[in-house]
């Protein structure tokens, strides 16, 4: 007899590093590229350990390696929030 092991949603959230709510959201939208497809055991959702491991391996093999990119040009200076100072208004020609 072969014993099948399953993950519940709490265990899957830890493995994937996602919240339970985000897993439910992906499942309701049927986004199986974001989470592996579940199996219904009665009223509960479960994931076979083997299928989750295969899904993770597939995602890892499809991933492109990360390379840091250097900005082509320097970022503009950050703008202050709120009302400009009087000198800033004068320099811009505002009233």
PDB file of N, CA, C and O in Angstrom:
ATOM      1  N   UNK A   1       0.843  -1.172   0.000  1.00  0.00           N
ATOM      2  CA  UNK A   1       0.000   0.000   0.000  1.00  0.00           C
ATOM      3  C   UNK A   1       0.896   1.245   0.000  1.00  0.00           C
ATOM      4  O   UNK A   1       1.842   1.345   0.782  1.00  0.00           O
ATOM      5  N   UNK A   2       0.582   2.177  -0.881  1.00  0.00           N
ATOM      6  CA  UNK A   2       1.345   3.410  -0.999  1.00  0.00           C
ATOM      7  C   UNK A   2       0.665   4.479  -0.159  1.00  0.00           C
ATOM      8  O   UNK A   2      -0.536   4.715  -0.290  1.00  0.00           O
ATOM      9  N   UNK A   3       1.436   5.117   0.697  1.00  0.00           N
ATOM     10  CA  UNK A   3       0.885   6.171   1.549  1.00  0.00           C
ATOM     11  C   UNK A   3       1.159   7.509   0.881  1.00  0.00           C
ATOM     12  O   UNK A   3       2.304   7.839   0.573  1.00  0.00           O
ATOM     13  N   UNK A   4       0.102   8.271   0.662  1.00  0.00           N
ATOM     14  CA  UNK A   4       0.215   9.594   0.063  1.00  0.00           C
ATOM     15  C   UNK A   4       0.281  10.622   1.174  1.00  0.00           C
ATOM     16  O   UNK A   4      -0.503  10.569   2.122  1.00  0.00           O
ATOM     17  N   UNK A   5       1.213  11.557   1.064  1.00  0.00           N
ATOM     18  CA  UNK A   5       1.319  12.638   2.034  1.00  0.00           C
ATOM     19  C   UNK A   5       0.778  13.909   1.402  1.00  0.00           C
ATOM     20  O   UNK A   5       0.944  14.152   0.206  1.00  0.00           O
ATOM     21  N   UNK A   6       0.126  14.715   2.231  1.00  0.00           N
ATOM     22  CA  UNK A   6      -0.479  15.951   1.755  1.00  0.00           C
ATOM     23  C   UNK A   6      -0.048  17.121   2.625  1.00  0.00           C
ATOM     24  O   UNK A   6       0.251  16.965   3.809  1.00  0.00           O
ATOM     25  N   UNK A   7      -0.023  18.308   2.003  1.00  0.00           N
ATOM     26  CA  UNK A   7       0.157  19.556   2.737  1.00  0.00           C
ATOM     27  C   UNK A   7      -1.212  20.201   2.906  1.00  0.00           C
ATOM     28  O   UNK A   7      -2.042  20.143   1.999  1.00  0.00           O
ATOM     29  N   UNK A   8      -1.451  20.811   4.056  1.00  0.00           N
ATOM     30  CA  UNK A   8      -2.651  21.625   4.186  1.00  0.00           C
ATOM     31  C   UNK A   8      -2.277  23.052   3.810  1.00  0.00           C
ATOM     32  O   UNK A   8      -1.115  23.328   3.510  1.00  0.00           O
ATOM     33  N   UNK A   9      -3.241  23.956   3.822  1.00  0.00           N
ATOM     34  CA  UNK A   9      -2.989  25.302   3.329  1.00  0.00           C
ATOM     35  C   UNK A   9      -1.999  26.068   4.204  1.00  0.00           C
ATOM     36  O   UNK A   9      -1.248  26.903   3.701  1.00  0.00           O
ATOM     37  N   UNK A  10      -1.991  25.791   5.510  1.00  0.00           N
ATOM     38  CA  UNK A  10      -1.030  26.466   6.385  1.00  0.00           C
ATOM     39  C   UNK A  10       0.401  26.056   6.037  1.00  0.00           C
ATOM     40  O   UNK A  10       1.296  26.898   5.974  1.00  0.00           O
ATOM     41  N   UNK A  11       0.611  24.756   5.811  1.00  0.00           N
ATOM     42  CA  UNK A  11       1.938  24.270   5.455  1.00  0.00           C
ATOM     43  C   UNK A  11       2.370  24.810   4.090  1.00  0.00           C
ATOM     44  O   UNK A  11       3.528  25.181   3.900  1.00  0.00           O
ATOM     45  N   UNK A  12       1.422  24.853   3.136  1.00  0.00           N
ATOM     46  CA  UNK A  12       1.738  25.367   1.806  1.00  0.00           C
ATOM     47  C   UNK A  12       2.101  26.847   1.863  1.00  0.00           C
ATOM     48  O   UNK A  12       2.984  27.299   1.134  1.00  0.00           O
ATOM     49  N   UNK A  13       1.422  27.603   2.729  1.00  0.00           N
ATOM     50  CA  UNK A  13       1.736  29.029   2.830  1.00  0.00           C
ATOM     51  C   UNK A  13       3.147  29.237   3.363  1.00  0.00           C
ATOM     52  O   UNK A  13       3.833  30.170   2.943  1.00  0.00           O
ATOM     53  N   UNK A  14       3.586  28.394   4.269  1.00  0.00           N
ATOM     54  CA  UNK A  14       4.949  28.490   4.787  1.00  0.00           C
ATOM     55  C   UNK A  14       5.955  28.118   3.708  1.00  0.00           C
ATOM     56  O   UNK A  14       6.978  28.786   3.553  1.00  0.00           O
ATOM     57  N   UNK A  15       5.671  27.059   2.963  1.00  0.00           N
ATOM     58  CA  UNK A  15       6.585  26.594   1.920  1.00  0.00           C
ATOM     59  C   UNK A  15       6.736  27.634   0.823  1.00  0.00           C
ATOM     60  O   UNK A  15       7.849  27.904   0.372  1.00  0.00           O
ATOM     61  N   UNK A  16       5.616  28.227   0.387  1.00  0.00           N
ATOM     62  CA  UNK A  16       5.654  29.191  -0.707  1.00  0.00           C
ATOM     63  C   UNK A  16       5.988  30.604  -0.248  1.00  0.00           C
ATOM     64  O   UNK A  16       6.320  31.461  -1.067  1.00  0.00           O
ATOM     65  N   UNK A  17       5.904  30.852   1.049  1.00  0.00           N
ATOM     66  CA  UNK A  17       6.164  32.195   1.549  1.00  0.00           C
ATOM     67  C   UNK A  17       5.053  33.161   1.219  1.00  0.00           C
ATOM     68  O   UNK A  17       5.294  34.358   1.061  1.00  0.00           O
ATOM     69  N   UNK A  18       3.836  32.656   1.115  1.00  0.00           N
ATOM     70  CA  UNK A  18       2.663  33.477   0.828  1.00  0.00           C
ATOM     71  C   UNK A  18       1.690  33.361   1.986  1.00  0.00           C
ATOM     72  O   UNK A  18       1.723  32.393   2.746  1.00  0.00           O
ATOM     73  N   UNK A  19       0.824  34.355   2.112  1.00  0.00           N
ATOM     74  CA  UNK A  19      -0.185  34.274   3.152  1.00  0.00           C
ATOM     75  C   UNK A  19      -1.303  33.341   2.714  1.00  0.00           C
ATOM     76  O   UNK A  19      -1.461  33.053   1.528  1.00  0.00           O
ATOM     77  N   UNK A  20      -2.064  32.881   3.673  1.00  0.00           N
ATOM     78  CA  UNK A  20      -3.200  32.006   3.371  1.00  0.00           C
ATOM     79  C   UNK A  20      -4.211  32.751   2.510  1.00  0.00           C
ATOM     80  O   UNK A  20      -4.796  32.173   1.593  1.00  0.00           O
ATOM     81  N   UNK A  21      -4.415  34.023   2.800  1.00  0.00           N
ATOM     82  CA  UNK A  21      -5.369  34.829   2.022  1.00  0.00           C
ATOM     83  C   UNK A  21      -4.923  34.955   0.570  1.00  0.00           C
ATOM     84  O   UNK A  21      -5.756  34.892  -0.334  1.00  0.00           O
ATOM     85  N   UNK A  22      -3.630  35.131   0.329  1.00  0.00           N
ATOM     86  CA  UNK A  22      -3.169  35.255  -1.063  1.00  0.00           C
ATOM     87  C   UNK A  22      -3.310  33.925  -1.799  1.00  0.00           C
ATOM     88  O   UNK A  22      -3.597  33.910  -2.996  1.00  0.00           O
ATOM     89  N   UNK A  23      -3.111  32.816  -1.102  1.00  0.00           N
ATOM     90  CA  UNK A  23      -3.302  31.508  -1.738  1.00  0.00           C
ATOM     91  C   UNK A  23      -4.775  31.331  -2.110  1.00  0.00           C
ATOM     92  O   UNK A  23      -5.088  30.877  -3.210  1.00  0.00           O
ATOM     93  N   UNK A  24      -5.677  31.688  -1.196  1.00  0.00           N
ATOM     94  CA  UNK A  24      -7.107  31.618  -1.518  1.00  0.00           C
ATOM     95  C   UNK A  24      -7.449  32.515  -2.700  1.00  0.00           C
ATOM     96  O   UNK A  24      -8.248  32.133  -3.555  1.00  0.00           O
ATOM     97  N   UNK A  25      -6.856  33.701  -2.757  1.00  0.00           N
ATOM     98  CA  UNK A  25      -7.132  34.623  -3.865  1.00  0.00           C
ATOM     99  C   UNK A  25      -6.659  34.037  -5.191  1.00  0.00           C
ATOM    100  O   UNK A  25      -7.376  34.116  -6.189  1.00  0.00           O
ATOM    101  N   UNK A  26      -5.466  33.451  -5.216  1.00  0.00           N
ATOM    102  CA  UNK A  26      -4.967  32.829  -6.446  1.00  0.00           C
ATOM    103  C   UNK A  26      -5.858  31.665  -6.863  1.00  0.00           C
ATOM    104  O   UNK A  26      -6.126  31.484  -8.051  1.00  0.00           O
ATOM    105  N   UNK A  27      -6.315  30.879  -5.899  1.00  0.00           N
ATOM    106  CA  UNK A  27      -7.175  29.735  -6.228  1.00  0.00           C
ATOM    107  C   UNK A  27      -8.528  30.190  -6.752  1.00  0.00           C
ATOM    108  O   UNK A  27      -9.075  29.569  -7.664  1.00  0.00           O
ATOM    109  N   UNK A  28      -9.080  31.268  -6.188  1.00  0.00           N
ATOM    110  CA  UNK A  28     -10.389  31.727  -6.661  1.00  0.00           C
ATOM    111  C   UNK A  28     -10.295  32.262  -8.084  1.00  0.00           C
ATOM    112  O   UNK A  28     -11.269  32.195  -8.834  1.00  0.00           O
ATOM    113  N   UNK A  29      -9.126  32.797  -8.465  1.00  0.00           N
ATOM    114  CA  UNK A  29      -8.915  33.274  -9.833  1.00  0.00           C
ATOM    115  C   UNK A  29      -8.351  32.191 -10.735  1.00  0.00           C
ATOM    116  O   UNK A  29      -8.080  32.433 -11.911  1.00  0.00           O
ATOM    117  N   UNK A  30      -8.176  30.998 -10.185  1.00  0.00           N
ATOM    118  CA  UNK A  30      -7.624  29.851 -10.912  1.00  0.00           C
ATOM    119  C   UNK A  30      -6.264  30.188 -11.532  1.00  0.00           C
ATOM    120  O   UNK A  30      -5.981  29.832 -12.677  1.00  0.00           O
ATOM    121  N   UNK A  31      -5.430  30.882 -10.750  1.00  0.00           N
ATOM    122  CA  UNK A  31      -4.076  31.231 -11.192  1.00  0.00           C
ATOM    123  C   UNK A  31      -3.109  30.151 -10.713  1.00  0.00           C
ATOM    124  O   UNK A  31      -2.436  30.301  -9.693  1.00  0.00           O
ATOM    125  N   UNK A  32      -3.059  29.061 -11.473  1.00  0.00           N
ATOM    126  CA  UNK A  32      -2.236  27.941 -11.065  1.00  0.00           C
ATOM    127  C   UNK A  32      -0.776  28.136 -11.451  1.00  0.00           C
ATOM    128  O   UNK A  32       0.043  27.245 -11.226  1.00  0.00           O
ATOM    129  N   UNK A  33      -0.433  29.291 -12.031  1.00  0.00           N
ATOM    130  CA  UNK A  33       0.975  29.603 -12.205  1.00  0.00           C
ATOM    131  C   UNK A  33       1.543  30.199 -10.920  1.00  0.00           C
ATOM    132  O   UNK A  33       2.761  30.236 -10.746  1.00  0.00           O
ATOM    133  N   UNK A  34       0.679  30.664 -10.017  1.00  0.00           N
ATOM    134  CA  UNK A  34       1.115  31.265  -8.757  1.00  0.00           C
ATOM    135  C   UNK A  34       1.082  30.268  -7.597  1.00  0.00           C
ATOM    136  O   UNK A  34       1.869  30.384  -6.658  1.00  0.00           O
ATOM    137  N   UNK A  35       0.188  29.304  -7.658  1.00  0.00           N
ATOM    138  CA  UNK A  35       0.104  28.246  -6.638  1.00  0.00           C
ATOM    139  C   UNK A  35      -0.200  26.932  -7.346  1.00  0.00           C
ATOM    140  O   UNK A  35      -0.854  26.933  -8.389  1.00  0.00           O
ATOM    141  N   UNK A  36       0.265  25.810  -6.798  1.00  0.00           N
ATOM    142  CA  UNK A  36      -0.048  24.524  -7.435  1.00  0.00           C
ATOM    143  C   UNK A  36      -1.528  24.176  -7.278  1.00  0.00           C
ATOM    144  O   UNK A  36      -2.159  24.600  -6.310  1.00  0.00           O
ATOM    145  N   UNK A  37      -2.085  23.417  -8.208  1.00  0.00           N
ATOM    146  CA  UNK A  37      -3.492  23.047  -8.099  1.00  0.00           C
ATOM    147  C   UNK A  37      -3.742  22.116  -6.913  1.00  0.00           C
ATOM    148  O   UNK A  37      -2.961  21.196  -6.669  1.00  0.00           O
ATOM    149  N   UNK A  38      -4.828  22.352  -6.176  1.00  0.00           N
ATOM    150  CA  UNK A  38      -5.106  21.535  -4.993  1.00  0.00           C
ATOM    151  C   UNK A  38      -5.945  20.304  -5.320  1.00  0.00           C
ATOM    152  O   UNK A  38      -6.441  20.136  -6.434  1.00  0.00           O
ATOM    153  N   UNK A  39      -6.084  19.457  -4.315  1.00  0.00           N
ATOM    154  CA  UNK A  39      -6.964  18.284  -4.350  1.00  0.00           C
ATOM    155  C   UNK A  39      -7.983  18.494  -3.241  1.00  0.00           C
ATOM    156  O   UNK A  39      -7.621  18.924  -2.145  1.00  0.00           O
ATOM    157  N   UNK A  40      -9.254  18.197  -3.508  1.00  0.00           N
ATOM    158  CA  UNK A  40     -10.273  18.324  -2.462  1.00  0.00           C
ATOM    159  C   UNK A  40     -10.331  17.025  -1.667  1.00  0.00           C
ATOM    160  O   UNK A  40     -10.516  15.944  -2.225  1.00  0.00           O
ATOM    161  N   UNK A  41     -10.171  17.151  -0.368  1.00  0.00           N
ATOM    162  CA  UNK A  41     -10.355  16.019   0.541  1.00  0.00           C
ATOM    163  C   UNK A  41     -11.547  16.371   1.416  1.00  0.00           C
ATOM    164  O   UNK A  41     -11.408  17.046   2.436  1.00  0.00           O
ATOM    165  N   UNK A  42     -12.704  15.910   1.007  1.00  0.00           N
ATOM    166  CA  UNK A  42     -13.922  16.331   1.701  1.00  0.00           C
ATOM    167  C   UNK A  42     -14.170  17.801   1.409  1.00  0.00           C
ATOM    168  O   UNK A  42     -14.328  18.194   0.253  1.00  0.00           O
ATOM    169  N   UNK A  43     -14.202  18.611   2.460  1.00  0.00           N
ATOM    170  CA  UNK A  43     -14.399  20.050   2.282  1.00  0.00           C
ATOM    171  C   UNK A  43     -13.086  20.825   2.312  1.00  0.00           C
ATOM    172  O   UNK A  43     -13.070  22.039   2.112  1.00  0.00           O
ATOM    173  N   UNK A  44     -12.005  20.128   2.560  1.00  0.00           N
ATOM    174  CA  UNK A  44     -10.707  20.799   2.702  1.00  0.00           C
ATOM    175  C   UNK A  44      -9.889  20.702   1.426  1.00  0.00           C
ATOM    176  O   UNK A  44     -10.046  19.784   0.621  1.00  0.00           O
ATOM    177  N   UNK A  45      -9.005  21.690   1.272  1.00  0.00           N
ATOM    178  CA  UNK A  45      -8.056  21.652   0.175  1.00  0.00           C
ATOM    179  C   UNK A  45      -6.756  21.049   0.683  1.00  0.00           C
ATOM    180  O   UNK A  45      -6.336  21.306   1.811  1.00  0.00           O
ATOM    181  N   UNK A  46      -6.129  20.248  -0.160  1.00  0.00           N
ATOM    182  CA  UNK A  46      -4.857  19.636   0.189  1.00  0.00           C
ATOM    183  C   UNK A  46      -3.988  19.591  -1.058  1.00  0.00           C
ATOM    184  O   UNK A  46      -4.486  19.637  -2.183  1.00  0.00           O
ATOM    185  N   UNK A  47      -2.691  19.500  -0.843  1.00  0.00           N
ATOM    186  CA  UNK A  47      -1.727  19.439  -1.933  1.00  0.00           C
ATOM    187  C   UNK A  47      -0.824  18.250  -1.711  1.00  0.00           C
ATOM    188  O   UNK A  47      -0.246  18.100  -0.635  1.00  0.00           O
ATOM    189  N   UNK A  48      -0.694  17.398  -2.722  1.00  0.00           N
ATOM    190  CA  UNK A  48       0.197  16.252  -2.609  1.00  0.00           C
ATOM    191  C   UNK A  48       1.632  16.752  -2.536  1.00  0.00           C
ATOM    192  O   UNK A  48       2.024  17.642  -3.290  1.00  0.00           O
ATOM    193  N   UNK A  49       2.404  16.188  -1.640  1.00  0.00           N
ATOM    194  CA  UNK A  49       3.786  16.608  -1.435  1.00  0.00           C
ATOM    195  C   UNK A  49       4.582  16.475  -2.733  1.00  0.00           C
ATOM    196  O   UNK A  49       5.346  17.371  -3.091  1.00  0.00           O
ATOM    197  N   UNK A  50       4.403  15.368  -3.427  1.00  0.00           N
ATOM    198  CA  UNK A  50       5.151  15.132  -4.665  1.00  0.00           C
ATOM    199  C   UNK A  50       4.790  16.160  -5.725  1.00  0.00           C
ATOM    200  O   UNK A  50       5.676  16.669  -6.412  1.00  0.00           O
ATOM    201  N   UNK A  51       3.497  16.480  -5.875  1.00  0.00           N
ATOM    202  CA  UNK A  51       3.094  17.430  -6.905  1.00  0.00           C
ATOM    203  C   UNK A  51       3.563  18.843  -6.573  1.00  0.00           C
ATOM    204  O   UNK A  51       3.892  19.606  -7.481  1.00  0.00           O
ATOM    205  N   UNK A  52       3.600  19.209  -5.294  1.00  0.00           N
ATOM    206  CA  UNK A  52       4.113  20.528  -4.900  1.00  0.00           C
ATOM    207  C   UNK A  52       5.605  20.604  -5.200  1.00  0.00           C
ATOM    208  O   UNK A  52       6.081  21.617  -5.714  1.00  0.00           O
ATOM    209  N   UNK A  53       6.348  19.546  -4.886  1.00  0.00           N
ATOM    210  CA  UNK A  53       7.781  19.539  -5.176  1.00  0.00           C
ATOM    211  C   UNK A  53       8.049  19.620  -6.677  1.00  0.00           C
ATOM    212  O   UNK A  53       8.963  20.324  -7.105  1.00  0.00           O
ATOM    213  N   UNK A  54       7.259  18.903  -7.478  1.00  0.00           N
ATOM    214  CA  UNK A  54       7.404  18.968  -8.935  1.00  0.00           C
ATOM    215  C   UNK A  54       7.081  20.369  -9.440  1.00  0.00           C
ATOM    216  O   UNK A  54       7.784  20.891 -10.306  1.00  0.00           O
ATOM    217  N   UNK A  55       6.020  20.985  -8.906  1.00  0.00           N
ATOM    218  CA  UNK A  55       5.621  22.336  -9.322  1.00  0.00           C
ATOM    219  C   UNK A  55       6.729  23.340  -9.001  1.00  0.00           C
ATOM    220  O   UNK A  55       7.040  24.206  -9.818  1.00  0.00           O
ATOM    221  N   UNK A  56       7.319  23.225  -7.820  1.00  0.00           N
ATOM    222  CA  UNK A  56       8.405  24.132  -7.424  1.00  0.00           C
ATOM    223  C   UNK A  56       9.625  23.917  -8.328  1.00  0.00           C
ATOM    224  O   UNK A  56      10.254  24.887  -8.751  1.00  0.00           O
ATOM    225  N   UNK A  57       9.963  22.664  -8.625  1.00  0.00           N
ATOM    226  CA  UNK A  57      11.099  22.381  -9.508  1.00  0.00           C
ATOM    227  C   UNK A  57      10.868  22.951 -10.904  1.00  0.00           C
ATOM    228  O   UNK A  57      11.783  23.504 -11.514  1.00  0.00           O
ATOM    229  N   UNK A  58       9.635  22.814 -11.408  1.00  0.00           N
ATOM    230  CA  UNK A  58       9.301  23.359 -12.721  1.00  0.00           C
ATOM    231  C   UNK A  58       9.437  24.875 -12.722  1.00  0.00           C
ATOM    232  O   UNK A  58      10.009  25.444 -13.652  1.00  0.00           O
ATOM    233  N   UNK A  59       8.918  25.534 -11.691  1.00  0.00           N
ATOM    234  CA  UNK A  59       9.019  26.994 -11.596  1.00  0.00           C
ATOM    235  C   UNK A  59      10.472  27.430 -11.493  1.00  0.00           C
ATOM    236  O   UNK A  59      10.864  28.430 -12.095  1.00  0.00           O
ATOM    237  N   UNK A  60      11.270  26.694 -10.740  1.00  0.00           N
ATOM    238  CA  UNK A  60      12.679  27.051 -10.576  1.00  0.00           C
ATOM    239  C   UNK A  60      13.441  26.894 -11.884  1.00  0.00           C
ATOM    240  O   UNK A  60      14.324  27.696 -12.186  1.00  0.00           O
ATOM    241  N   UNK A  61      13.107  25.866 -12.665  1.00  0.00           N
ATOM    242  CA  UNK A  61      13.809  25.664 -13.938  1.00  0.00           C
ATOM    243  C   UNK A  61      13.394  26.701 -14.976  1.00  0.00           C
ATOM    244  O   UNK A  61      14.181  27.019 -15.867  1.00  0.00           O
ATOM    245  N   UNK A  62      12.176  27.236 -14.882  1.00  0.00           N
ATOM    246  CA  UNK A  62      11.701  28.248 -15.824  1.00  0.00           C
ATOM    247  C   UNK A  62      12.175  29.652 -15.469  1.00  0.00           C
ATOM    248  O   UNK A  62      12.114  30.556 -16.302  1.00  0.00           O
ATOM    249  N   UNK A  63      12.643  29.839 -14.249  1.00  0.00           N
ATOM    250  CA  UNK A  63      13.020  31.172 -13.791  1.00  0.00           C
ATOM    251  C   UNK A  63      14.286  31.644 -14.499  1.00  0.00           C
ATOM    252  O   UNK A  63      15.192  30.861 -14.785  1.00  0.00           O
ATOM    253  N   UNK A  64      14.320  32.928 -14.768  1.00  0.00           N
ATOM    254  CA  UNK A  64      15.512  33.518 -15.353  1.00  0.00           C
ATOM    255  C   UNK A  64      16.402  34.022 -14.222  1.00  0.00           C
ATOM    256  O   UNK A  64      15.905  34.544 -13.224  1.00  0.00           O
ATOM    257  N   UNK A  65      17.699  33.870 -14.373  1.00  0.00           N
ATOM    258  CA  UNK A  65      18.587  34.330 -13.304  1.00  0.00           C
ATOM    259  C   UNK A  65      18.514  35.841 -13.158  1.00  0.00           C
ATOM    260  O   UNK A  65      18.368  36.569 -14.140  1.00  0.00           O
ATOM    261  N   UNK A  66      18.619  36.298 -11.924  1.00  0.00           N
ATOM    262  CA  UNK A  66      18.530  37.715 -11.637  1.00  0.00           C
ATOM    263  C   UNK A  66      19.880  38.362 -11.867  1.00  0.00           C
ATOM    264  O   UNK A  66      20.900  37.865 -11.389  1.00  0.00           O
ATOM    265  N   UNK A  67      19.892  39.485 -12.606  1.00  0.00           N
ATOM    266  CA  UNK A  67      21.108  40.245 -12.747  1.00  0.00           C
ATOM    267  C   UNK A  67      20.802  41.684 -12.384  1.00  0.00           C
ATOM    268  O   UNK A  67      19.797  42.245 -12.820  1.00  0.00           O
ATOM    269  N   UNK A  68      21.663  42.270 -11.594  1.00  0.00           N
ATOM    270  CA  UNK A  68      21.417  43.670 -11.234  1.00  0.00           C
ATOM    271  C   UNK A  68      21.603  44.549 -12.453  1.00  0.00           C
ATOM    272  O   UNK A  68      22.502  44.330 -13.265  1.00  0.00           O
ATOM    273  N   UNK A  69      20.750  45.536 -12.571  1.00  0.00           N
ATOM    274  CA  UNK A  69      20.846  46.468 -13.686  1.00  0.00           C
ATOM    275  C   UNK A  69      21.295  47.817 -13.154  1.00  0.00           C
ATOM    276  O   UNK A  69      20.858  48.274 -12.098  1.00  0.00           O
ATOM    277  N   UNK A  70      22.166  48.428 -13.906  1.00  0.00           N
ATOM    278  CA  UNK A  70      22.591  49.763 -13.511  1.00  0.00           C
ATOM    279  C   UNK A  70      21.720  50.768 -14.262  1.00  0.00           C
ATOM    280  O   UNK A  70      21.441  50.580 -15.446  1.00  0.00           O
ATOM    281  N   UNK A  71      21.294  51.816 -13.596  1.00  0.00           N
ATOM    282  CA  UNK A  71      20.439  52.782 -14.278  1.00  0.00           C
ATOM    283  C   UNK A  71      21.216  53.494 -15.383  1.00  0.00           C
ATOM    284  O   UNK A  71      22.380  53.850 -15.198  1.00  0.00           O
ATOM    285  N   UNK A  72      20.571  53.701 -16.532  1.00  0.00           N
ATOM    286  CA  UNK A  72      21.213  54.347 -17.665  1.00  0.00           C
ATOM    287  C   UNK A  72      21.485  55.817 -17.361  1.00  0.00           C
ATOM    288  O   UNK A  72      22.471  56.385 -17.831  1.00  0.00           O
ATOM    289  N   UNK A  73      20.618  56.417 -16.584  1.00  0.00           N
ATOM    290  CA  UNK A  73      20.802  57.810 -16.210  1.00  0.00           C
ATOM    291  C   UNK A  73      20.467  57.952 -14.736  1.00  0.00           C
ATOM    292  O   UNK A  73      19.684  57.172 -14.195  1.00  0.00           O
ATOM    293  N   UNK A  74      21.054  58.938 -14.091  1.00  0.00           N
ATOM    294  CA  UNK A  74      20.756  59.098 -12.666  1.00  0.00           C
ATOM    295  C   UNK A  74      19.296  59.488 -12.460  1.00  0.00           C
ATOM    296  O   UNK A  74      18.683  60.155 -13.293  1.00  0.00           O
ATOM    297  N   UNK A  75      18.769  59.055 -11.340  1.00  0.00           N
ATOM    298  CA  UNK A  75      17.376  59.359 -11.018  1.00  0.00           C
ATOM    299  C   UNK A  75      17.238  60.845 -10.718  1.00  0.00           C
ATOM    300  O   UNK A  75      18.148  61.449 -10.151  1.00  0.00           O
ATOM    301  N   UNK A  76      16.104  61.443 -11.095  1.00  0.00           N
ATOM    302  CA  UNK A  76      15.915  62.858 -10.791  1.00  0.00           C
ATOM    303  C   UNK A  76      15.827  63.068  -9.284  1.00  0.00           C
ATOM    304  O   UNK A  76      15.464  62.151  -8.547  1.00  0.00           O
ATOM    305  N   UNK A  77      16.158  64.273  -8.826  1.00  0.00           N
ATOM    306  CA  UNK A  77      16.075  64.509  -7.382  1.00  0.00           C
ATOM    307  C   UNK A  77      14.640  64.342  -6.900  1.00  0.00           C
ATOM    308  O   UNK A  77      13.689  64.681  -7.604  1.00  0.00           O
ATOM    309  N   UNK A  78      14.506  63.823  -5.709  1.00  0.00           N
ATOM    310  CA  UNK A  78      13.176  63.573  -5.150  1.00  0.00           C
ATOM    311  C   UNK A  78      12.478  64.906  -4.894  1.00  0.00           C
ATOM    312  O   UNK A  78      13.078  65.843  -4.368  1.00  0.00           O
ATOM    313  N   UNK A  79      11.222  64.976  -5.268  1.00  0.00           N
ATOM    314  CA  UNK A  79      10.441  66.193  -5.034  1.00  0.00           C
ATOM    315  C   UNK A  79       9.892  66.170  -3.634  1.00  0.00           C
ATOM    316  O   UNK A  79       9.492  65.126  -3.120  1.00  0.00           O
ATOM    317  N   UNK A  80       9.876  67.317  -3.034  1.00  0.00           N
ATOM    318  CA  UNK A  80       9.312  67.431  -1.707  1.00  0.00           C
ATOM    319  C   UNK A  80       7.808  67.346  -1.807  1.00  0.00           C
ATOM    320  O   UNK A  80       7.212  67.767  -2.799  1.00  0.00           O
ATOM    321  N   UNK A  81       7.202  66.801  -0.775  1.00  0.00           N
ATOM    322  CA  UNK A  81       5.751  66.742  -0.716  1.00  0.00           C
ATOM    323  C   UNK A  81       5.243  67.990  -0.032  1.00  0.00           C
ATOM    324  O   UNK A  81       5.954  68.623   0.749  1.00  0.00           O
ATOM    325  N   UNK A  82       4.024  68.331  -0.329  1.00  0.00           N
ATOM    326  CA  UNK A  82       3.405  69.465   0.332  1.00  0.00           C
ATOM    327  C   UNK A  82       3.600  70.764  -0.441  1.00  0.00           C
ATOM    328  O   UNK A  82       4.059  70.765  -1.584  1.00  0.00           O
ATOM    329  N   UNK A  83       3.249  71.847   0.193  1.00  0.00           N
ATOM    330  CA  UNK A  83       3.315  73.156  -0.432  1.00  0.00           C
ATOM    331  C   UNK A  83       4.773  73.590  -0.575  1.00  0.00           C
ATOM    332  O   UNK A  83       5.569  73.409   0.347  1.00  0.00           O
ATOM    333  N   UNK A  84       5.134  74.176  -1.754  1.00  0.00           N
ATOM    334  CA  UNK A  84       6.511  74.629  -1.919  1.00  0.00           C
ATOM    335  C   UNK A  84       6.807  75.854  -1.056  1.00  0.00           C
ATOM    336  O   UNK A  84       5.905  76.606  -0.687  1.00  0.00           O
ATOM    337  N   UNK A  85       8.081  76.036  -0.746  1.00  0.00           N
ATOM    338  CA  UNK A  85       8.495  77.206   0.015  1.00  0.00           C
ATOM    339  C   UNK A  85       8.368  78.447  -0.860  1.00  0.00           C
ATOM    340  O   UNK A  85       8.294  78.340  -2.084  1.00  0.00           O
ATOM    341  N   UNK A  86       8.342  79.595  -0.253  1.00  0.00           N
ATOM    342  CA  UNK A  86       8.211  80.846  -1.002  1.00  0.00           C
ATOM    343  C   UNK A  86       9.345  81.005  -2.011  1.00  0.00           C
ATOM    344  O   UNK A  86       9.125  81.451  -3.137  1.00  0.00           O
ATOM    345  N   UNK A  87      10.558  80.639  -1.600  1.00  0.00           N
ATOM    346  CA  UNK A  87      11.684  80.777  -2.530  1.00  0.00           C
ATOM    347  C   UNK A  87      11.529  79.840  -3.724  1.00  0.00           C
ATOM    348  O   UNK A  87      11.895  80.203  -4.842  1.00  0.00           O
ATOM    349  N   UNK A  88      10.995  78.647  -3.506  1.00  0.00           N
ATOM    350  CA  UNK A  88      10.764  77.714  -4.616  1.00  0.00           C
ATOM    351  C   UNK A  88       9.698  78.255  -5.552  1.00  0.00           C
ATOM    352  O   UNK A  88       9.828  78.127  -6.769  1.00  0.00           O
ATOM    353  N   UNK A  89       8.641  78.861  -5.007  1.00  0.00           N
ATOM    354  CA  UNK A  89       7.586  79.451  -5.832  1.00  0.00           C
ATOM    355  C   UNK A  89       8.153  80.593  -6.657  1.00  0.00           C
ATOM    356  O   UNK A  89       7.842  80.719  -7.842  1.00  0.00           O
ATOM    357  N   UNK A  90       8.987  81.430  -6.037  1.00  0.00           N
ATOM    358  CA  UNK A  90       9.569  82.583  -6.725  1.00  0.00           C
ATOM    359  C   UNK A  90      10.484  82.110  -7.847  1.00  0.00           C
ATOM    360  O   UNK A  90      10.466  82.669  -8.944  1.00  0.00           O
ATOM    361  N   UNK A  91      11.294  81.069  -7.575  1.00  0.00           N
ATOM    362  CA  UNK A  91      12.227  80.569  -8.576  1.00  0.00           C
ATOM    363  C   UNK A  91      11.507  79.973  -9.793  1.00  0.00           C
ATOM    364  O   UNK A  91      12.004  80.034 -10.918  1.00  0.00           O
ATOM    365  N   UNK A  92      10.341  79.406  -9.545  1.00  0.00           N
ATOM    366  CA  UNK A  92       9.565  78.817 -10.638  1.00  0.00           C
ATOM    367  C   UNK A  92       8.674  79.852 -11.336  1.00  0.00           C
ATOM    368  O   UNK A  92       8.088  79.565 -12.380  1.00  0.00           O
ATOM    369  N   UNK A  93       8.578  81.007 -10.781  1.00  0.00           N
ATOM    370  CA  UNK A  93       7.739  82.041 -11.385  1.00  0.00           C
ATOM    371  C   UNK A  93       6.287  81.908 -10.996  1.00  0.00           C
ATOM    372  O   UNK A  93       5.423  82.457 -11.678  1.00  0.00           O
ATOM    373  N   UNK A  94       5.987  81.199  -9.924  1.00  0.00           N
ATOM    374  CA  UNK A  94       4.608  81.039  -9.473  1.00  0.00           C
ATOM    375  C   UNK A  94       4.239  82.167  -8.527  1.00  0.00           C
ATOM    376  O   UNK A  94       5.102  82.879  -8.013  1.00  0.00           O
ATOM    377  N   UNK A  95       2.966  82.312  -8.312  1.00  0.00           N
ATOM    378  CA  UNK A  95       2.499  83.334  -7.379  1.00  0.00           C
ATOM    379  C   UNK A  95       2.269  82.768  -6.018  1.00  0.00           C
ATOM    380  O   UNK A  95       1.873  83.493  -5.107  1.00  0.00           O
TER     381      UNK A  95
END
